[in-house]
Amino acid sequence: MILVVDETLADELTFEIDRLREDLVSDGWTVEYLESPTGSGTDDGAGAEALKGDWSNPAAGTLSKIYQDAPVGDKPKALFLLGDLPYTHSGLNVTAPDGHASGGTKLSETYYADLDGTWTDTGTSSVQYYENAPGDKNWDQDDIPSDVEMAVGRVDLSDLKMLLMYGDEAELLKRYLNKDHEMRHDNLVSTRRALMKNAIHQNTDDFALRSLVSFGANDFEHQTSSRMNQDAGNSFAYPRKYGPYLFYVDGDGIPDTRNYCPADDVSSVFTVGYQSAWWRYARNSQARAAIGCGGVSLVYYNLVRCGWFYHHHSLGYPLSESIMSSVNSSMTAGPYEYDSTHYRDASRRVWMNFVGDPTLRLFVIAPPSNFSAVDHTASVDLSWTASADADEGYHIYRSQSQFGSYTNLTVGAPVSVGVQSGAVNWSDSSPGGSRPLYYMVKAVKLDTTGSGTFLNPSQGIIAKVIDAIAPEIAVDEDLVSMEMVANYYSLTPVETVNVSNAGGGSLGTVSVQSHSSWLNASIVGGNQLQLNVNSGAEDFLVRPHYASVTISATGAADYIILPVELSVVGEQQKITCVEDTYVRNDEPDTTKNGVNEIRVMRDYDGRGYLKFDLSSAAPGNLDKAELFLVARWSSDLEVSLLSDDSWSETTLTYNNRPDDGNIGVAVDRSSAYANKLLRLDVTPLAQSELDGDKVLSLVLRSLRSSSGVDDEGGVRAVLVLSYQ
């Protein structure tokens, strides 16, 4: 497989990327790694063309060159795009996958996957928002020109305004990659349950049924949207109430970002959704937000007019096998023939896209743990703690490179069959003389799903051979946990970790490198790692933050990467505004309900209005209340208390606005730029209303010619209450 990473993120994600590469290798993939420039906007056909390369004469560092140079029989079958890499579009004539817009361009990740097909740029489409013109690097094809060579999955968490308070793009990607790692090691969810919701098409066509993975009868739950609404208030709350689920097919309801993110939870690992314009996720954020917010979600794709086949995925294969089979299939003939007009329309379309890691497997088992390899020159002794799932034993692999190709030393003869608890030992009596050496162990289970029975290997666990003479770096913590107090954002001054030689004796000169801007790392006293958090950690509200530090030493056998987690102590509560609007004197009788931003125009005596219902505020002593807004453009605002709560966003105009005499004293002001998080301390104002009618009305005024923040058309204002 090929892993392509946005080059602007590579350093800060060093720990997470190295861990992902090891996870991929230990799951059986040969990993080709490439760093590539950030894409230019949401439509960068030229950038995509440069990354893909010319199949007839590919340049170094392109997908085409990597694929052609790979050995026959081991060509890449998956492409994982990590970060804001170039998007490209294709199409002229066919109906969009949501059944609405006819003709024009559609986002096409399959352009990357079909390396040897002929993609032209000579056609014209004048469909509004989906224009195509000769030479514009929007391709002409509605169908893939030839079979795709790889399955493509993308994880791009850039420009998600609703998630700004959780962190920037790098923070969101760290959180995703942490979930990805936990999933592979059977630590993310402890269930194999599936949920299917189907209402819109249950009597006309089987969009959801067609996308149902094969689960055992005891693991599958079917609900209608009306039943879910009645039980949980809305269909998006139902999985949160009864989940998590491993797989959720949402055959009804058209979500947006706010359905996923305010609760910080999407309670399904693999989510198949139903929504219009999902395929435009370069421009809108629903699909990307589903995997970027909290909870367990790792994969999101759409079932509307897309015939997805999950048979391979249900029998232990990675998701990429199902993606390739689905994209390449012809539904008019062959093994995937299906008598449905809608699905025939979906056959081999360029817009069969996928959001998430394409290498994930659906049914994972617990791997071994505590794996070590000790070198005795003529032999290497291996030991590990057994996996409770290893009813078919363990396979052992060896390589001379951590990320290289591993040879199975136990082909057809797994060791320690039936050993599912305690310590397990095995010795390699012919390791050869070359060093370094890496070993890998996998547990094997005879697994049964709704699709059949198969041998299911666990994620591999890798250990580097320890030389009894060379120093080996050891630290007294596997994970450094640091704390920030929620209400005052006071930082733990210092955390200290001891660094030593695992075999005893001197370690040599120790050096460290931090890979996160908010974390400072240094060595004191020769062998102590000192960590402290700088003020940059205060930029984001919701924790935990994740960071990593590389520790190396003169003469040591290897370096180590130590993960660091920064969490919040103290209680917090998020409250979204219930009403918001604005007024201006040049439109004195006009209401502004439903617009995409609150425009506060000083030149027109403009004001913005926000209302929060505090009746659900947790009891206790309030320590801090902060107002979070997303700036639409350059903003310099002051916020004041409005004592009159009788106004409504549907009727408020400049002429009937509350009397200015009811406006209290401004408490704060702040500057920001477009699409940045604006953060204002409104503690006294919130406290006054918590002690009163529990309705907080605020008025925004601009201190320059114009300011603007998002409202319900984009990202509504959020009030965060912090308690000690």
Secondary structure, 3 states (H helix, E strand, C coil): CEEEEECCCCCCCHHHHHHHHHHHHCCCCCCEEEEECCCCCCCCHHHHHHHHCCCCCCCCCCHHHHHHHCCCCCCCCEEEEECCCCCCEECCCCECCCCCCECCCEECCHHHHCCCCCCCCCCCECCCCCCECCCCCCECCCECCCCCCCEEEEECCCCCHHHHHHCCHHHHHHHHHHHHHHHHCCCCCCCCCEEEEECCCCCCCCHHHHCCCCCCHHHEEEECHHHHHHHHCCCCHHHHHHCCEEEEEEECCCCCHHHHCCCCCECEEEEEECCCCHHHCCCCCHHHHHHHCCECCCEEEECCCCCCCCCCHHHCCCHHHHHHHHHHCCCCCCCCCCCCHHHHHHCCECCCCCEECCCCCCCCCCCCEEEEEEECCCCEEEEEECCCCCCCCEEEEEECCCCCCCEECCCCCCECCCCCCCEEEEEECCCCCCCCCEEEEEEEEEEEECCEEEEEECCCEEEEEECCCCCCEEECCCCEEEEEECCCCCECCCEEEEEEECCCCCCCCEEEEECCCCEEEEEECCCEEEEEECHHHHHCCCCCEEEEEEEEECCCCCCEEEEEEEEEECEEEEEECCEEEEECCCCCCCCCCCCCEEEEEHHHCCEEEEEEECCCCCCCCEEEEEEEEEEEECEEEEEEEECCCCCCCCCCCCCCCCCHHHECCCCCEEEECCCCEEEEECHHHHHHHHCCCCEEEEEEEECCCEEEEECCCCCCCEEEEEEC
